[in-house]
Amino acid sequence: MKLRCLPVLCVVALAASVHASDAAKVKAATDRTVAYFKSIQNEDGTFGKTKGAKMIGVVGMVLDSLARSPEAAKSDPVNDKAAAYLLSKQSPNGSIAIPEFGLENYNTSIAVIALAALQNPAHKEALEKAKKAIVSFQLNEEMGYSADEHGLSFGAFGYGSAKRGDLSNTAFSIEALDALGFPKDSKEYKNAQLFIKRCQDNEETNDYPAMKGGLNEGGFVYFPTVSEFGTITGKNGKKMPKAYGNMTYQAVKSLLLAGADKNDPALQAAFKWMRNNYNAGANPGGKEAQGFFYYSNAFAGAFTAMGVKEFETADGRKVIWAKDLAEAIIALQKPDGSFANADKRWMEDDTTLATAYALRALNLCYKSLK
């Protein structure tokens, strides 16, 4: 007897089957990577022998990727050892960092993201102290920063000791605070939104004078007037910082986590940029492979925060972002389950860091596809 169904129902069933197949491929890739990390853990809880292996940020990235993997157990000896390493580096002020490495806010934020993923009640006090440390790193009036239209760093989070914030660190800080259930209507989030919007090529919502005169396309840069990929020629021949994918996707994720409404003009402009520049295999606005694994995290994080599985590009294509991204990442996986970027920028040639980025992104792809 032949199976008969209405055409629409058949399409839905076929789509579900395709997604299940894609999810299975992603899970197989994550399983290989999880096995790789478990095979390279050191006695002190760190992973591998690379230059950055003992850095809190690197260990935190690995732990978070393991804690959120499809088969993660509530308690795992590998995760417990990594968590113990992070907690052993907490200072009296709540920060989780190694003094000689500096970067207190960056490292604390990533450690918090990882520890929060474990959902271990025993970590509650340490996380509360770390939360207070992160909040203390935000640049605000109390630290001598102005909220007026000339307040470049106001509302931002930086590496910790630096006097200037940036969108990347701000994104990690917001992700950490969100993981701890920080209130959406807080002044900290409102101030962070102000800084993020000042990083956007969007005259409607960006009140910073020096960011006027761009192409008004809705993309974001690292810091108002500063792009890590040079400049473009804006209106009337004015040189302006070049918007790119890493920061645009981080900005979208961060604005949503910080309580911005999807109808906010800044987000609407960013969504338009995403439709015009959709690329799951490379950082639009960037250079070749530079920062691809970081980009994969920002890309997956933004679409996850948006709550969408399908996305329509400017040319009318309906794309499944998780499928596209997973395929791009898995194509780079080595037989042992690891990843590394041939381009050294931002430490992505460090196998431990690149592999953690890749697993974190694949986890979000799997969650969207399953």
Buried (B, 14 or more C-beta within 10 A) or exposed (E): EEEEEEEEEEEEEEEEEEBEEBBEBBBEBBBBBBEBBBEBBBEEBBBBEBEBBBBBBBBBBBBBBBBBBBEBEEEBEBBBBBBEBBBEBBBEEBBBBBEEBBBBBBBBBBBBBBBBBBEBEEBEEBBEBBBEBBBBBBBBEEEEBEBEEEBBBBBBBBBBEBEEBBBBBBBBBBBBBBBBEBEEEBEBBBBBBBBBBBBBBBBEBBBBEBBBBBBBBBBBBBBBBBBBBEBBEBEEEEEBBBBBBBBBBBBBBBBBBBBBEEEBEBBBBBBBBBBBBBBBBBBBBBBEBBBBBBBBBBBBBBBBBBEEBEBEBEEEEEEBBBBBBBBBBBEBBEEEBBBBBEBEBBBBBBBBBBBBBBBBBBBBBBBBBB
